[in-house]
């Protein structure tokens, strides 16, 4: 009989590969640029840490206390960019800034999303 696995287990297995982990993180960061959901980035970062050996292994590689690393990737009190930077550096990755090159159709969709976010921000302020 075959064992049923969760989506999370399948994802962790897939992003254990370095290239797949990089692609996954890149996609998450691109989505963040549009949807501004830091909790999704945080959850994804924890998933990558788990796939790459777990908190204890990465903390050892970063020469830091595992509890501190765990708090960094879970806490809302610590700036997310700091947590991303430490995890990426430990994994041997870097965050890069690239110009957005969108096709006309994608650009229209992107600008509509931004307009909706600005509109909802103004509604929330009032």
C-alpha positions as CSV (number, residue, x, y, z in Angstrom):
1,X,0.0,0.0,0.0
2,X,1.4,3.4,-0.9
3,X,1.7,6.2,1.7
4,X,-0.3,9.3,1.1
5,X,1.8,12.5,1.5
6,X,0.7,16.0,2.1
7,X,1.3,18.8,-0.3
8,X,3.8,20.3,2.2
9,X,5.8,17.0,2.2
10,X,5.9,17.0,-1.6
11,X,7.0,20.6,-1.7
12,X,9.8,20.0,0.9
13,X,11.0,17.0,-1.1
14,X,11.0,19.1,-4.4
15,X,12.8,22.1,-3.0
16,X,15.5,20.1,-1.3
17,X,17.2,20.5,-4.7
18,X,19.2,23.8,-4.7
19,X,18.0,25.0,-8.1
20,X,14.3,24.2,-7.3
21,X,14.7,26.1,-3.9
22,X,16.1,29.1,-5.7
23,X,13.2,29.1,-8.2
24,X,10.7,28.7,-5.4
25,X,12.1,31.6,-3.4
26,X,12.3,33.8,-6.5
27,X,8.6,33.0,-7.3
28,X,7.6,33.8,-3.7
29,X,9.5,37.1,-3.8
30,X,7.9,38.0,-7.1
31,X,4.4,37.3,-5.7
32,X,5.3,39.4,-2.7
33,X,6.0,42.4,-4.9
34,X,2.4,42.2,-6.2
35,X,0.3,40.9,-3.3
36,X,2.3,42.2,-0.3
37,X,1.7,39.2,1.9
38,X,4.6,38.9,4.4
39,X,3.1,35.8,6.1
40,X,3.3,33.9,2.8
41,X,7.0,34.8,2.5
42,X,7.7,33.8,6.1
43,X,5.9,30.5,5.7
44,X,7.8,29.8,2.5
45,X,11.1,30.7,4.1
46,X,10.4,28.2,6.9
47,X,9.6,25.6,4.3
48,X,12.9,26.2,2.5
49,X,14.8,26.0,5.8
50,X,13.1,22.7,6.5
51,X,13.9,21.3,3.0
52,X,17.5,22.4,3.3
53,X,18.2,20.5,6.5
54,X,16.1,22.2,9.1
55,X,16.6,25.0,11.6
56,X,19.4,23.1,13.6
57,X,21.4,22.4,10.5
58,X,21.1,25.9,9.1
59,X,21.8,27.5,12.5
60,X,25.0,25.4,12.8
61,X,26.1,26.6,9.3
62,X,25.3,30.2,10.2
63,X,27.1,29.8,13.6
64,X,24.1,30.9,15.6
65,X,21.7,29.5,18.2
66,X,18.9,27.4,16.6
67,X,16.3,29.1,18.8
68,X,17.4,32.5,17.5
69,X,17.1,31.4,13.9
70,X,13.8,29.8,14.6
71,X,12.5,33.0,16.1
72,X,13.8,35.0,13.3
73,X,12.0,33.1,10.6
74,X,8.8,32.9,12.7
75,X,8.5,36.2,14.5
76,X,6.6,39.2,13.3
77,X,8.8,41.4,15.5
78,X,12.0,40.9,13.4
79,X,12.1,42.5,10.0
80,X,11.4,39.9,7.4
81,X,14.2,41.2,5.1
82,X,16.7,40.4,7.9
83,X,15.5,36.9,8.2
84,X,15.6,36.4,4.5
85,X,19.1,37.8,4.3
86,X,20.5,35.5,6.9
87,X,18.8,32.3,5.6
88,X,19.8,33.1,2.0
89,X,23.4,33.8,2.9
90,X,23.6,30.6,4.9
91,X,22.2,28.6,2.0
92,X,24.7,30.3,-0.3
93,X,22.1,32.4,-2.1
94,X,21.8,36.1,-2.5
95,X,18.9,38.4,-3.0
96,X,19.1,40.3,-6.2
97,X,17.3,43.2,-7.6
98,X,16.3,43.1,-11.3
99,X,14.2,45.4,-13.5
100,X,10.7,44.2,-14.0
101,X,10.2,43.3,-17.7
102,X,6.6,42.7,-18.3
103,X,4.8,42.1,-21.5
104,X,1.9,44.5,-22.2
105,X,-0.7,42.1,-21.0
106,X,1.2,41.3,-17.7
107,X,2.0,45.0,-17.2
108,X,-1.7,45.9,-17.4
109,X,-2.6,43.2,-14.9
110,X,0.3,44.3,-12.6
111,X,-0.8,48.0,-12.7
112,X,-4.5,47.0,-12.0
113,X,-3.3,45.1,-8.9
114,X,-1.3,48.1,-7.7
115,X,-4.3,50.4,-8.3
116,X,-6.6,48.1,-6.3
117,X,-4.0,48.0,-3.5
118,X,-3.8,51.8,-3.5
119,X,-7.6,52.1,-3.5
120,X,-8.0,49.7,-0.6
121,X,-5.3,51.5,1.3
122,X,-7.2,54.8,0.9
123,X,-10.4,53.2,1.9
124,X,-8.7,51.7,5.0
125,X,-7.3,55.2,5.9
126,X,-10.8,56.8,5.8
